[in-house]
Amino acid sequence: MIDVKQAVKAAMAYAQDLFGVEQALTLEEVDMSDDDGYWLITLGIGGRLTPIEVLGGVRTQRDYKVFTVEAKSGKVISMKIRSVSPE
């Protein structure tokens, strides 16, 4: 069985392969399914910010995706859109 760090690496590698390495990926949430069979990894995907933009509170459009990673093998099973309510 893979641990949470391996599941996150698998999800990030999968996202980078799909969307390109130029996309900024951030880890947002990690959860285990009720049956302990799958890791549910939420990644934020969007444009990169410079340190000045971060300090200035600049926000860019980010998309959030939930990657289902099989806990036994580390294989990414699915990717779904994660809706986030506006603040």
C-alpha positions as CSV (number, residue, x, y, z in Angstrom):
1,M,0.0,0.0,0.0
2,I,1.3,3.5,-0.8
3,D,1.4,6.3,1.7
4,V,0.0,9.8,1.4
5,K,3.2,11.3,0.0
6,Q,3.4,8.7,-2.8
7,A,-0.3,9.3,-3.6
8,V,0.4,13.1,-3.9
9,K,3.4,12.5,-6.1
10,A,1.3,10.2,-8.4
11,A,-1.5,12.8,-8.7
12,M,1.0,15.6,-9.4
13,A,2.9,13.6,-12.0
14,Y,-0.4,12.7,-13.7
15,A,-1.6,16.3,-13.7
16,Q,1.7,17.5,-15.1
17,D,1.6,14.9,-17.8
18,L,-2.0,16.0,-18.8
19,F,-1.7,19.8,-18.4
20,G,2.0,20.4,-18.9
21,V,4.8,21.2,-16.5
22,E,4.3,24.9,-16.9
23,Q,1.2,24.8,-14.8
24,A,1.5,25.7,-11.2
25,L,0.2,22.8,-9.0
26,T,-0.7,23.2,-5.4
27,L,-1.7,20.6,-2.9
28,E,-5.1,21.6,-1.5
29,E,-6.6,18.5,0.3
30,V,-5.9,14.9,1.0
31,D,-8.4,12.3,2.1
32,M,-8.7,8.5,2.3
33,S,-11.9,6.8,1.1
34,D,-14.1,5.1,3.7
35,D,-12.9,1.7,2.6
36,D,-9.2,2.7,2.7
37,G,-8.9,1.7,-0.9
38,Y,-8.3,5.1,-2.5
39,W,-6.5,8.3,-1.8
40,L,-8.5,11.4,-2.9
41,I,-6.0,14.2,-3.7
42,T,-7.2,17.7,-4.5
43,L,-4.8,19.8,-6.5
44,G,-5.1,23.5,-7.5
45,I,-4.1,24.1,-11.1
46,G,-3.4,27.6,-12.5
47,G,-1.0,30.3,-13.3
48,R,2.1,31.0,-11.4
49,L,2.4,34.0,-9.1
50,T,5.6,36.0,-8.4
51,P,6.5,36.5,-4.7
52,I,5.5,40.2,-5.1
53,E,2.0,39.2,-6.4
54,V,1.6,36.8,-3.5
55,L,2.5,39.4,-1.0
56,G,0.2,41.9,-2.7
57,G,-2.8,39.6,-2.5
58,V,-3.1,39.1,-6.2
59,R,-5.4,36.2,-7.1
60,T,-5.5,34.3,-10.3
61,Q,-8.1,31.9,-11.6
62,R,-7.4,28.4,-10.3
63,D,-9.1,25.2,-11.2
64,Y,-9.4,22.4,-8.6
65,K,-9.3,18.8,-9.5
66,V,-9.7,15.7,-7.3
67,F,-7.5,12.8,-8.3
68,T,-8.5,9.3,-7.1
69,V,-5.4,7.2,-6.5
70,E,-5.6,3.5,-5.8
71,A,-4.0,2.9,-2.4
72,K,-2.7,-0.6,-3.3
73,S,-0.9,0.3,-6.6
74,G,-0.5,4.0,-6.7
75,K,-2.4,4.2,-10.1
76,V,-4.5,7.3,-10.8
77,I,-8.0,6.0,-11.4
78,S,-9.9,9.2,-12.1
79,M,-9.8,13.0,-12.2
80,K,-12.9,15.1,-11.4
81,I,-13.7,18.8,-11.2
82,R,-13.9,20.1,-7.7
83,S,-16.3,23.0,-7.3
84,V,-15.3,25.8,-4.9
85,S,-17.8,28.3,-3.6
86,P,-16.8,32.0,-4.1
87,E,-15.7,33.7,-1.0
